[in-house]
Every structure is written in C-alpha cells, then in structure tokens.
Amino acid sequence: MTPPLGDIAHIGHAQLFTPDLDASVAFFTDYLGLTVNGQDGDTVYLRTFDDYEHHSLVLTAREQPGLGRLALRTSGEEALHRRIKAIEAAGGSGKWVEDEPGIGKLYLTTDPDGHEHALYWESEYYRAPEELRPALKNQPQAKPNRGVGVRRLDHINFLAADVLANAEFQEQVLGARPTEQIQLNSGKIAARWLTFTDKSYDVVYTSDWTGSAGRLHHIAFATDTREDILRAADLAIDSGVFIETGPHKHAIQQTFFLYVYEPGGNRIELCNPLTRLVLAPDWPLITWTEAERAKGQAWGLKTIDSFHTHGTPPVA
C-alpha cells in the first residue's frame, strides 16, 4: 500500500564526488552562481541563493565522479520515523549519522540499486552575512551578481539496473507519486518520473544500458526563466563549459533545458520547470511508448542515448 503523501517535504541537497575539487567549486560558484558556505577538509558546502537551509550541494574530493547521497527532508519528526519504519518493514536497513553542518541527525539507507538516501528533519535556517543580506526579508540571500544565478536544486536523475524496483521503492516506501514513465515494446519500464511535492517531478530513474547499479545520470538546478537557460548557454561558450545538448524542450515534463558537464565529470542540467505543477490529487500516470520517444524531444531534437543503439530510451 502506498503510504500517505507528505512525509517527505522536499529534496534537501545532493552530494557529488569530484576528482578535481577546486575546478568543480569554481564551476558551481563562478558559472552557476552558488555560494560557498563552509568547508571540512576535502568537502565543500555550497548553496543556491533561494535555499532556506545551510547548503544545497556537497562536493567531496574522490578519484572518480559520481553521486554521494541524496538528502530528503521530512515534514516532521514523526514523519521521519514513519519512513524509517516503512524502510525496515520493506526489508531495508539504515544507520544514523550526524556529519553535515546545519543539519541534525540523518538516517542513511539505500534504494534497491544502491543509491544512498539520507532522511532528516532537524535543520537550521540560513542566516545571510551582511554582504549577502537580501533587500527583501522573505528571501534568504541576495541574488548572485555572477554566473547563471540558479535558484534551487530541482531534481535528480538516477541511472538504475531495474527502474521499476527503484521507482516502487520511492512510491511504496518513501511516498512519492509517479507522474510519467517510458514503457518499451517489451513491456519493460525504462524510465519513471516521481514527485514528493506539487512539482511535476523530484526524482527520476532511467534504465542504465550498461547494466550497472548505483550510477548517476544528472542533478538539475532550476532557473527563473527560459531566457536564463539561453544565457547559460552563452556563458558556457564564453567560459569553456562543455555543452552536451540543448538549449531545447523536453517532451516528457515539458522542461526547457541545457545539459552541461562540470570539470569533475558530472552531468549537470539547467532547467526551467517552474511553471508546471501537478495539482491534481488523482493525477494519472502518463505512459510514453517506444515509438513516441523515438520522435525525439518536443521540437524534434534527437535524444542522446537512442534505444535503437543501446536498448534503452533517451533521458528527458
């Protein structure tokens, strides 16, 4: 049975590993406009200007790029313990840690594919120093005067060996709602989009054509407008940031997007999904067929990882 909606309030932050910490920090601060809000050895904490919490992103030096953890804030202390009970009832396990500034105890567990999830409730509200203090009291930090100026961490797209098993973990254990999916001619679910909020998606699982487990496709940051995406593309050219594809519009979820790579080797999406919400409590799961996905993106752009080549649909 799907648990009551609302125990997970929103995505808190994500952790990325990078083999070039200094270059990655420069990318996220100079190009995207995040602010450094602390460092502990080889780990740097950064925040988007509209995040009310201590940090939106954690960068940790490692030999290989990839995902560390996805942190999800619950809607309360009782909600946190309900989700822990649900995890254990489903045969999962976890452990408590307290290893991030501005955050209380985190309960660490994994999805079936091995992606680490951290659930927490206790969190300190960010207090901007004088030089970052906003003019409006209902804004946590002044808008950055550099780079793209992304507003918040928007979503995460996991690669998975078994999309359905991982999506059902989000739905049945954590309480997410599925909004859209891709189903191949074989009947296999090759991708599914899920939300904890009124946003149309917070978490995505996409089939990993290599058969690997625990990998990351991308994390995404939201901009205010479509024009910010176009400006981001111009800034990328000027600053030497590698553009993988876009600017363009996804068919699935209708997101205006740009895919780039940060110097450490992680794919980053810039997106403008702010105008599309799923307000219907009985929203039907929308299924896209293999033939429909073969048509490409909304305006005909061919997708990157064609399932005609790799046996898996492209990401949208």
C-alpha positions in Angstrom: 0.0 0.0 0.0 1.3 3.5 -0.9 2.0 5.5 2.3 0.3 8.8 3.0 1.6 11.6 0.9 3.6 14.4 2.6 6.1 12.6 4.8 8.9 13.7 2.5 8.7 17.5 2.2 11.3 18.1 -0.5 14.7 17.3 -1.8 17.2 18.9 0.7 20.5 18.6 -1.0 22.8 16.3 -3.1 26.4 15.2 -2.7 28.7 14.8 -5.7 32.1 13.3 -5.9 34.8 15.0 -8.0 38.4 14.3 -8.9 39.1 18.0 -9.3 37.6 19.7 -6.2 39.0 23.2 -6.9 37.7 23.2 -10.5 34.3 21.9 -9.5 33.9 24.5 -6.8 34.9 27.2 -9.4 32.3 25.8 -11.8 29.5 25.9 -9.3 30.4 29.4 -7.9 31.6 31.3 -11.0 29.3 29.7 -13.6 26.2 28.6 -11.8 26.4 31.3 -9.1 26.3 29.2 -5.9 27.9 30.4 -2.7 30.4 28.5 -0.6 29.0 28.1 2.9 31.7 26.1 4.6 34.5 23.5 4.1 35.6 20.5 6.1 38.8 19.0 4.7 38.1 17.7 1.2 34.4 18.5 1.4 32.9 21.9 0.4 29.3 23.0 1.1 27.6 25.3 -1.4 24.1 26.9 -1.5 21.8 28.4 -4.1 20.5 31.8 -3.2 16.9 30.8 -2.6 17.6 27.8 -0.4 16.5 28.3 3.2 18.9 25.6 4.5 22.6 25.6 5.1 23.6 24.0 1.8 22.1 22.8 -1.5 25.1 20.9 -2.7 28.0 19.0 -1.1 31.2 18.5 -3.2 33.7 15.8 -1.9 37.0 15.0 -3.5 37.2 11.4 -4.8 39.2 9.7 -7.5 36.0 9.2 -9.7 33.0 11.5 -10.2 29.5 10.3 -9.2 26.8 10.6 -6.5 27.4 10.5 -2.8 24.0 10.9 -1.3 20.6 12.4 -1.9 19.2 14.1 1.2 15.4 14.3 1.7 13.9 16.5 4.4 10.8 15.1 6.0 7.7 17.1 7.1 8.3 16.5 10.7 9.9 14.2 13.4 7.0 11.8 13.3 7.1 11.7 9.5 10.8 10.8 9.7 10.2 7.8 12.0 7.2 6.7 9.8 9.5 6.4 6.8 12.2 4.6 8.8 9.6 2.1 9.9 8.4 1.7 6.3 12.0 1.1 5.2 12.5 -1.6 7.8 9.1 -3.2 7.1 10.1 -3.5 3.5 13.3 -5.4 4.5 15.6 -2.4 4.3 18.1 -1.1 6.9 19.9 2.0 7.8 22.1 3.9 10.2 22.2 7.3 11.9 24.9 9.8 11.3 25.4 13.4 12.2 28.1 14.6 9.8 26.8 17.7 8.0 26.8 21.3 9.2 23.4 22.9 9.7 21.7 19.5 9.7 20.7 17.3 12.6 20.9 13.5 12.6 20.5 11.8 9.2 19.2 8.3 8.6 21.2 6.7 5.8 19.7 4.0 3.7 19.8 2.9 0.1 17.4 2.2 -2.7 17.4 -1.3 -4.4 20.1 0.0 -6.8 22.5 1.1 -4.0 22.0 4.9 -4.3 22.4 6.4 -0.8 19.5 8.3 0.6 19.6 10.4 3.7 16.4 11.3 5.6 16.3 14.0 8.2 14.1 16.5 9.9 16.3 18.9 12.0 17.7 21.7 10.0 18.9 25.3 10.7 17.6 28.2 8.7 20.3 30.0 6.8 21.3 33.5 8.1 23.0 35.5 5.5 26.1 37.6 6.4 25.9 41.3 5.9 27.5 41.1 2.4 24.9 38.6 1.2 21.8 40.0 3.0 18.8 40.4 0.7 16.7 43.6 0.4 13.5 41.6 0.9 13.1 39.9 4.3 11.3 36.9 2.7 14.3 35.9 0.7 17.2 34.0 2.4 20.0 35.5 0.4 20.6 38.3 -2.1 20.6 37.2 -5.8 24.2 36.5 -7.0 25.8 39.0 -9.3 27.7 36.4 -11.2 27.1 33.4 -13.4 23.7 31.9 -14.2 22.3 32.5 -10.7 20.4 29.3 -10.3 17.5 29.4 -7.8 17.5 26.0 -6.3 18.4 22.3 -6.7 15.4 21.0 -8.7 15.7 17.2 -9.2 18.0 14.2 -9.5 18.0 11.6 -12.2 19.4 8.2 -11.2 20.6 5.5 -13.6 19.3 2.1 -12.5 19.7 -1.5 -13.4 16.0 -2.1 -12.6 13.9 1.1 -13.0 10.6 -0.4 -11.7 12.1 -1.8 -8.5 13.7 1.5 -7.6 10.6 3.6 -8.6 8.4 1.4 -6.4 10.8 2.0 -3.5 10.2 5.7 -3.9 6.5 5.2 -4.1 5.7 2.4 -1.6 8.4 3.1 1.0 9.1 6.9 0.7 5.7 8.0 -0.5 6.4 9.6 -3.9 3.8 9.9 -6.7 4.7 8.7 -10.2 3.7 11.2 -12.9 5.2 10.0 -16.2 7.1 7.0 -17.5 8.5 5.3 -20.6 7.4 1.8 -21.4 9.3 -0.2 -24.1 7.6 -2.6 -26.6 8.7 -5.5 -24.4 6.7 -4.0 -21.5 9.8 -3.0 -19.6 9.6 0.3 -17.7 12.6 2.1 -19.0 12.2 5.4 -17.1 9.8 6.8 -14.4 9.4 10.3 -13.0 8.2 10.8 -9.4 7.3 13.7 -7.1 7.0 14.3 -3.4 5.6 17.8 -3.9 3.4 19.8 -6.3 6.3 19.9 -8.7 5.8 17.5 -11.6 9.0 15.6 -10.6 11.7 15.5 -8.0 13.3 12.1 -8.7 13.8 10.2 -11.9 15.0 6.7 -12.6 16.3 5.8 -16.1 17.5 2.4 -17.3 21.3 2.0 -17.3 22.1 0.4 -20.6 25.4 -0.8 -19.2 23.6 -2.9 -16.6 25.4 -1.2 -13.8 23.9 -0.2 -10.5 24.2 2.9 -8.4 25.2 5.4 -11.0 24.1 8.9 -11.6 22.7 10.5 -14.8 22.5 14.1 -13.6 21.4 16.6 -11.0 19.4 19.6 -12.1 19.2 23.2 -10.9 16.3 25.5 -11.6 16.4 28.9 -13.2 13.8 31.7 -13.0 13.1 31.9 -16.8 13.7 30.2 -20.1 15.9 33.2 -21.0 18.3 32.2 -18.2 18.8 28.9 -19.9 19.8 30.7 -23.1 22.1 33.0 -21.2 23.6 29.9 -19.5 24.4 28.5 -23.0 26.2 31.8 -23.9 28.1 31.9 -20.7 29.1 28.3 -21.2 30.7 29.1 -24.6 32.5 32.1 -23.2 33.8 30.3 -20.1 34.7 27.0 -21.8 32.0 24.9 -20.1 31.2 21.8 -22.2 27.6 21.7 -23.6 26.3 18.2 -24.2 22.9 19.2 -25.6 20.3 21.9 -25.7 19.0 24.5 -25.1 15.8 22.7 -26.0 12.5 21.5 -24.6 11.8 18.0 -23.3 8.6 16.3 -24.4 8.3 14.5 -21.1 7.6 17.0 -18.3 7.9 19.9 -20.8 11.1 21.2 -19.2 13.2 23.8 -21.1 16.8 22.5 -20.5 20.5 22.6 -21.1 22.9 19.8 -20.3 26.5 20.7 -19.4 29.4 18.9 -17.7 31.2 20.3 -14.7 35.0 19.8 -14.6 34.9 16.8 -12.3 32.9 14.8 -14.8 29.4 15.0 -13.5 26.5 15.9 -15.9 24.5 19.0 -14.7 21.1 20.0 -16.1 19.9 23.6 -16.0 16.2 23.6 -16.3 13.1 25.9 -16.2 10.3 23.7 -14.9 8.8 26.4 -12.6 5.5 26.9 -14.4 4.4 23.3 -14.5 2.8 21.9 -11.3 0.9 18.7 -10.7 -2.0 19.9 -8.6 -4.5 17.1 -9.2 -4.5 14.7 -6.3 -5.6 11.9 -8.7 -3.1 12.7 -11.5 -3.0 9.7 -13.9 0.4 8.2 -14.7 1.2 9.2 -18.3 3.0 6.5 -20.3 5.1 7.2 -23.3 5.7 4.4 -25.8 8.9 3.5 -27.5 7.6 4.8 -30.8 6.6 8.1 -29.2 10.1 8.5 -27.6 11.7 7.8 -31.0 10.3 11.1 -32.3 12.7 12.9 -30.1 12.2 16.0 -27.9 9.3 18.4 -28.1 10.7 20.3 -31.1 12.3 17.3 -32.9 15.8 17.3 -31.3 17.0 13.7 -31.3 17.8 12.4 -27.9 21.3 11.4 -26.9 21.2 7.7 -25.9 18.9 6.2 -28.5 17.3 3.0 -27.6 17.8 1.9 -31.1 21.5 1.8 -30.3 21.7 0.9 -26.6 18.4 -0.8 -25.8 17.3 2.0 -23.5 15.4 5.2 -24.2 17.0 8.6 -24.0 16.6 10.7 -20.9 14.2 13.6 -20.8 
